[in-house]
Amino acid sequence: MRTTTANIFLFIAAVVDLILFVFLISISNYLFGTWPRSLHGGALMATVYSVAVIACLAAPVIGLILHRRGKTTIGMLIAWLPVFGVVVTLMIPPN
């Protein structure tokens, strides 16, 4: 993959991951709040939520580092991993 194209895709992945990070932060009160309509998430939900938030911040940075070291393909996969996780999560049917 050409360097310019890879940089564009890594930038888009970083922006999408940042948007996903902002979304996750904005729904945290709904997931863990004390008001009646919140989900009152337990320990497992808190763990999964924490991993998702950290992944949204770390994935683009790791992807860019790998791209700079010449491992562009794996860097792209890691940078887009949180987005793929959201797509897979949305495919799970509700109960």
C-alpha positions in Angstrom: 0.0 0.0 0.0 1.3 3.4 -0.8 2.4 5.6 2.0 0.0 8.5 1.2 -2.9 6.1 1.0 -1.9 4.4 4.2 -1.6 7.7 6.0 -5.1 8.7 4.9 -6.6 5.5 6.1 -4.8 5.7 9.4 -6.0 9.3 9.8 -9.6 8.2 9.1 -9.3 5.3 11.5 -8.0 7.7 14.2 -10.9 10.1 13.6 -13.5 7.2 13.7 -11.9 5.8 16.9 -12.0 9.2 18.5 -15.7 9.6 17.6 -16.3 6.1 19.1 -14.4 7.1 22.2 -16.5 10.2 22.6 -19.7 8.1 22.1 -18.6 5.6 24.8 -17.8 8.4 27.3 -21.2 10.0 26.6 -23.2 6.8 27.3 -21.2 5.9 30.5 -23.9 7.5 32.7 -26.6 5.4 31.0 -24.5 2.2 31.5 -23.4 2.8 35.1 -25.6 5.6 36.5 -27.9 5.4 39.5 -31.0 6.8 38.0 -33.9 4.4 37.3 -33.4 4.0 33.5 -29.8 3.2 33.7 -28.5 -0.4 33.2 -26.7 -0.5 36.5 -23.8 -2.3 34.9 -21.8 -4.9 36.9 -18.2 -5.7 37.1 -18.1 -7.6 33.8 -19.7 -4.7 31.9 -17.3 -2.3 33.6 -14.3 -4.4 32.5 -15.6 -4.7 28.9 -16.3 -0.9 28.8 -12.9 -0.1 30.1 -11.2 -2.3 27.5 -13.3 -0.7 24.8 -12.4 2.8 25.9 -8.7 2.0 26.1 -8.7 0.3 22.8 -10.3 3.3 21.1 -7.4 5.4 22.3 -4.5 2.9 21.9 -5.4 1.3 18.5 -4.7 4.3 16.3 -1.4 5.1 18.1 -0.2 1.4 17.8 -1.3 1.3 14.2 0.7 4.5 13.4 3.7 3.2 15.2 3.6 -0.1 13.3 3.1 1.8 10.0 6.2 3.9 10.7 8.2 0.7 11.4 7.2 -0.7 8.0 4.4 -3.1 9.1 1.6 -1.2 7.4 -0.9 -4.1 7.0 -0.9 -5.1 10.7 -0.9 -1.4 11.7 -4.1 -0.9 9.6 -5.8 -3.9 11.1 -5.0 -2.8 14.6 -6.1 0.8 13.9 -9.5 -0.3 12.6 -10.0 -3.0 15.3 -12.4 -1.0 17.5 -14.6 -0.2 14.5 -14.7 -3.8 13.5 -15.6 -4.6 17.2 -18.6 -2.3 17.0 -19.7 -3.8 13.7 -19.5 -7.3 15.2 -21.3 -6.2 18.4 -24.1 -4.7 16.4 -24.6 -8.0 14.6 -25.5 -9.8 17.8 -29.3 -10.1 18.0 -31.0 -8.8 21.1 -32.7 -11.2 23.5 
